[in-house]
Amino acid sequence: MHMFDMSAFYKKTIRDWMDAQWDNGAYTETSVWQDLNDYAGIGKGAGETVWATAPPVLTVRHMQHYGDLDLLKESIGSHTRWLEFLNKEFDSGMIKKGYDKKLKTYRGDGSGLGDWLALP
């Protein structure tokens, strides 16, 4: 992003994720959906939450770096649906998977959170 004009790449990536978004608002773990880590997500088609949250994070980074509000305007509805999905399903999904107990002693092993999420 800093060395080259990656704007078109980020736009394509975010649009691909939006195209792969489920009707219930869940983002998949990859775009296009490949059923790689669905077992580790909170259910109902959602991939691992950290990976599936990439579209809104990338949109914000794109906007900050390039000053492009058009992509934000285009994608805000999809990102809002993802947040509504998380608001509705996250707690019950964490409990159903047993993650609520695992994360209390989480040290980076287990279900895909260790590569970017550092918990105290």
Backbone hydrogen bonds, N-H to C=O, Kabsch-Sander energy under -0.5 kcal/mol:
donor,donor_aa,acceptor,acceptor_aa,energy
6,M,4,F,-1.3
10,Y,6,M,-2.6
11,K,7,S,-2.6
12,K,8,A,-2.4
13,T,9,F,-2.6
14,I,10,Y,-2.6
15,R,11,K,-2.5
16,D,12,K,-2.6
17,W,13,T,-2.0
18,M,14,I,-2.2
19,D,15,R,-2.4
20,A,16,D,-1.6
21,Q,17,W,-0.7
21,Q,18,M,-0.7
22,W,26,A,-2.7
25,G,22,W,-1.9
40,A,37,N,-1.8
41,G,37,N,-0.6
41,G,38,D,-1.1
42,I,47,G,-0.6
43,G,46,A,-0.7
46,A,43,G,-1.6
47,G,27,Y,-1.9
52,A,48,E,-3.0
53,T,49,T,-1.1
54,A,51,W,-1.8
57,V,53,T,-1.6
58,L,54,A,-3.4
59,T,55,P,-2.1
60,V,56,P,-2.1
61,R,57,V,-2.5
62,H,58,L,-2.7
63,M,59,T,-2.4
64,Q,60,V,-2.8
65,H,61,R,-2.5
66,Y,62,H,-2.9
67,G,63,M,-2.0
68,D,62,H,-0.5
69,L,67,G,-0.8
72,L,68,D,-0.6
73,K,69,L,-2.6
74,E,70,D,-2.3
75,S,71,L,-2.2
76,I,72,L,-1.9
79,H,75,S,-2.4
80,T,76,I,-2.4
81,R,77,G,-2.0
82,W,78,S,-1.9
83,L,79,H,-2.3
84,E,80,T,-2.5
85,F,81,R,-2.3
86,L,82,W,-2.7
87,N,83,L,-2.7
88,K,84,E,-1.9
89,E,85,F,-3.1
90,F,86,L,-2.5
93,G,89,E,-2.7
94,M,90,F,-2.7
95,I,91,D,-2.1
96,K,92,S,-2.8
97,K,93,G,-2.0
98,G,94,M,-0.7
98,G,95,I,-0.8
99,Y,94,M,-1.9
100,D,94,M,-1.1
101,K,98,G,-0.6
102,K,98,G,-1.8
103,L,99,Y,-2.8
104,K,101,K,-0.8
105,T,101,K,-0.5
105,T,102,K,-1.0
106,Y,103,L,-0.8
112,G,110,G,-1.6
116,W,113,L,-0.9
117,L,113,L,-2.5
118,A,116,W,-0.7
119,L,117,L,-0.7
